[in-house]
Amino acid sequence: MAKWPDVPAVFGWLGLDRRGRWRLKGELITNDAANRFIDRNYARDEDGRWFFQNGPQRVFVSLAYAPFVYRLDDAGTLTAHTGRAARAPLAASLDEEQNLTVVTDLGPGLVDDRDLEALSERLGSPEGEPLDDDTVEARLEEATARRRPPRLGLAWDGGEVTPIGFIPATELPARLGFVREPAATAATGP
């Protein structure tokens, strides 16, 4: 980096969609090697902006929703779109569209909507008591209609239960410390 101190940062080129796919100027990146390279070099700066470090250049990422997209792998492990396994969620929240966001040791991320049904088996009361499907659905509907926590918990391996809160989608970046649309600062230049 010291060899190339004046390499400008890039904004508005690289994006992460709601399925955890990388996009270059809106077009899906389909090359597996390129995707893995971006995954390995994906990080956060002190301002909450996520970027891909490409040699001496930082390519800041526009986020469709959150910095990570989490999926459940075949073993039931929560795994980020980068392929890294996450520990049990530290926090969880719904928004007004019933998008589920979790915060793990890796950072905040949207749970891929294709995994919500499998994850629903882990939903119960905030104290960890099992609930039937109708009760879970009723609590989800009430929470989104009233914009409040759903009185649900997400049970994880080892018996840990993470209560699910409510955060409107527009407030998520400020409350969880990330930037959806990074812009240049005096430190990063134009």
N, C-alpha and C positions, 0 to 999 in steps of 0.2 A: 504494500500500500504506500509505503514511504517513497517508492520509486516513481509512482504516478499520483502525486498529491492533488492534481487539479482535474481529475476525471469527474465530469459532472454526473450527478445522480439522474436517474430517469424516472419520470412520472407519467402515468396514463397509458402505459403500454401493456403491462402485465396485470391480469386479474385472476381472482379465484371465485368460481361460481358456487352456487348453493349445493352442488353435488361433489365439491372438492376437486374440480377439474381446473387445470391451468388454461388460461386464454391469453393469447397474444393479439392485441388490438381487436379483441372481440372474437377472434377465431380460435377454436379448440386446438390445443397442442396435442397432436396424436402420436408423436414420437416418444416411445417409452423411455429411451435413454435421456432425452431432454427433460421429461417429467421427473425422472428419478434425480437428475442433477439439480433441478429446482428444489425438489423436496429436501435434499441433503443440505442445501444452502439457504434455507428459509429461516429467517430470524426476525427479531423485534428490536427497534431502537428505543432509546430512553423516552421518546415522545409518544410511544404506543403505535408507531407506524411499522407495519410489517413489510419486509423486503426480501428479495433474492439477491444474494451477494454473488456477483459475476466477476471474478477477478477483482480488480480495483474499483469496480463500479457497483453501486447499489441501484437495483431496479425495484422501486417501491410498488407494492401490490394494492390494487383496488379490490376491496372485499365486497362481494355481493351481500354477505350477511355478517360473518364473523371470521376471525383469523384461522380457525380450524373447522373442518367438517368431520364429525365422528361417526364411525360405523361400528357395528358389532361384528366381530369376525366369527368364524365357525365355532370357536371355543367359547363364545360369549364375552370375549375381551373387547373393551372399548378401544378402538384403534383410530388414530387420526388419518386424514387423507394422505399424509406424508409416509404412512406405513409404521409410524411409531406407536407402540402400545401406551395407553394412559393408565394411570392409577384410578382408583374409585373417585367419582366426582366430589369435589369440595363444595360445590354449589350447583343449583339447578334452577331454571326459571322458564316460565311460559311467557309468550307474548299474546297479543290480541288475536293472532291467527293460529294459535296453538302450536307455534314453532317451539321446540324444546332446545334450550341452550344449556350446556353444562360447562363448568369450569373445572379443569383437571390440572395436574402438575405441568402439563404442556402449555396450557392457556385456555381461553374461552373458545367454545365452538358450538356450532349448530349440529344437532343430531340429524343425520340424513333421514329424510322422511320415509325412505324405504325400510328403515330399521325400527320405526316407531311401534309397529305391531309386535315385533319380537321383544322390544324394550317394555311394552305394556305389561308383560308378565312380571316385571319387577316393581310395578306400581302398587302401592298400598297406602295405608294411613301414614301420617308423618311419624307415628310411633313404631311403624313397621308391621302393623296388623294387616292381614290380607283383606282385600275388598273385592266384591263381585264386580263383573264388567259393567253392569248398569250403574252401580254407585260411582265407579271411576268416571264413566262417561258423563253422568250428571254433575259431578264435581268439576270436570273439565269445562263443560258448557257454562255452568254458573260462574266459574272463574273468568272466562273470557268475556262473558256478557257484562259482568260487574267490574272487570279489570282489577282483579284481586287474586291473591294466592289461592290455589285450588284445594287446599287441605289434603294434599297428597305427598307421599314420600317415594323416593326412588331407592329401593333396596339393592345393595351391592354385596358382592362376595364378602364373607366374613361377618355378615349381619349388619354392616354399616347402613344407615338410612340417611339419605340426603333430602331434607324437606324441599319441596318445589315452591319457589316464589313466583312473583309476577313482575315482569319488566317490559314496558312497551318497547317495540322494536326500535323506535326512534331514540330511546334513552339508553339502549344497550351499550353503545360504544363508550359513552361518558361514564356509565356506572361500572363497566368492566375494564376500562382503561385501554381502549384501542381506537384506531382511526380507520374509518371505512374508505375514505377518499384522501389519501395522503397528498400533501402539497409541500412545495419547497419551503425551507426555512433559511435563515441566514447561515446556519451551519452546513446545509446541504447545497446551497446555491440554487441557481435557476433550473 
